[in-house]
């Protein structure tokens, strides 16, 4: 391997795609078991590498030179082999700092909790200090290495104003997890999560729901990669490239989610959108049928609505893990708040608000098989659809017009972050 990234588990990594947009070198993803790291570093058979969890501290002993900032922090995420000598740097510092500043999250005179005890948490401490935080506390399960426990954080530091998560909690594929409960910290004004896959972790989604400024780590990842690429090549990169690549990555990862009543046109519109946007298409009702091996009416007959919703939630979870996908949901998927939150982690949600008079009751939809049932479901769900979406779409009878309307909003949203 000449260029690449090393870590223990890297199925979530976007680094290869980002570096491909920067320079013409072959950047590889290299998973290394903990007992193989020393051998890899000793052989020095690479030109330059990024280093991620859990090796940002462990690689330091193999270095011949460490940049003063990286040495002060105690963590390295970039190593360059210069004629057999290894030079270590920390580009995460600049990436995280730029992420916080870009999202207008002020740390000045604030109490900051940093979740995690690894190399990235040490970087976050340095960033918080540079941004003039008044108090900085690291939080870990073991409460070792000058960290406090999560219990202590919740009990004695609920007045924290900023949370920075540097743990892998909530990272793909375990997207339905959060290191802390946002509700335990009522004075929060900002949440920053280094996790970038999904685009919005559970922690970030819960913070946004409370109206707190919150961001995932994609911009940090791109920014630190730009600085790392400069170390790799010795060539300066125009910093406008950071925003450009960030927008490209966001557009290539975000899902487009359609919600609404049965027969409102989600699948028809969704398939057209997927074709025009060059995205894959998934229908959660089709996932349910495939998983259960039975039709939806059969599932309702055998397991009732409760049993159906359990299967539906699993289908939504699997769909939510996808990227660059148009997802059409079942009419009742929004009834469970967790489903909406999961779909929001990687997706922008559109409510296809087709008027009740244009909806048709059909026998294959157990809860809206008659006109009376359809009207009842509509009244029960309308406000939930409105509350669950990022954008409400009033469709016309012209499918092409509907597709264009949603497509333009989705593309515009991706270029305005």
Helices and strands as residue ranges (DSSP letters): E 3-7, H 15-20, E 27-31, G 34-36, H 37-43, E 48-51, G 58-62, E 65-66, H 68-73, E 78-82, E 85-89, H 92-102, E 111-115, H 119-130, E 135-139, E 147-148, H 150-156, E 162-165, G 182-184, E 190-193, H 202-209, E 213-215, H 218-233, H 240-253, E 255-259, H 266-277, E 280-283, H 284-292, H 296-320, E 325-328, G 333-335, H 337-346, E 347-352, G 356-358, G 366-368, H 371-388, E 391-393, H 399-415
